[in-house]
Amino acid sequence: GQPAVLSYSFEAKIEPALAKLQARLELSASSLRRLVLLYPAVLGYSYDANLAPKLQYLQEALELSPNELRAKVLMMPALLGYSLERRYRPRVALCRAHDKPLSAVLS
């Protein structure tokens, strides 16, 4: 079969999500294009249900500035695909419980 993203309406689903992601991370058009080329799965993610909560949590929990968050995502776009509940929250809790640097959450 074809990838699910091919059945999405670009104007109705993908374009608004990419516009929100671009605004949230303050990405240039070329940076957004690079992110999508490196991690095309992002085209299938809901901004409001998936990306926004994940970005907010990572920025707050890891105490990242907007520039730091943007740099991390651009360096490793697959960070957008990891589960907030099954990966990020447990790793933050483990780092805090064992006095480990929170930077380990993204590795």
MOKA-V743123 format. One record per run of one state. SS is the DSSP state (H for helix, E for strand, - for the rest). FROM is the first residue (numbers start at 1). TO is the last residue. If there is no record, write none. Layout:
ss=SS from=FROM to=TO
ss=SS from=FROM to=TO
This chain:
ss=- from=1 to=3
ss=H from=4 to=7
ss=- from=8 to=9
ss=H from=10 to=25
ss=- from=26 to=28
ss=H from=29 to=38
ss=- from=39 to=39
ss=H from=40 to=44
ss=- from=45 to=46
ss=H from=47 to=61
ss=- from=62 to=65
ss=H from=66 to=75
ss=- from=76 to=76
ss=H from=77 to=81
ss=- from=82 to=83
ss=H from=84 to=97
ss=- from=98 to=101
ss=H from=102 to=106
ss=- from=107 to=107
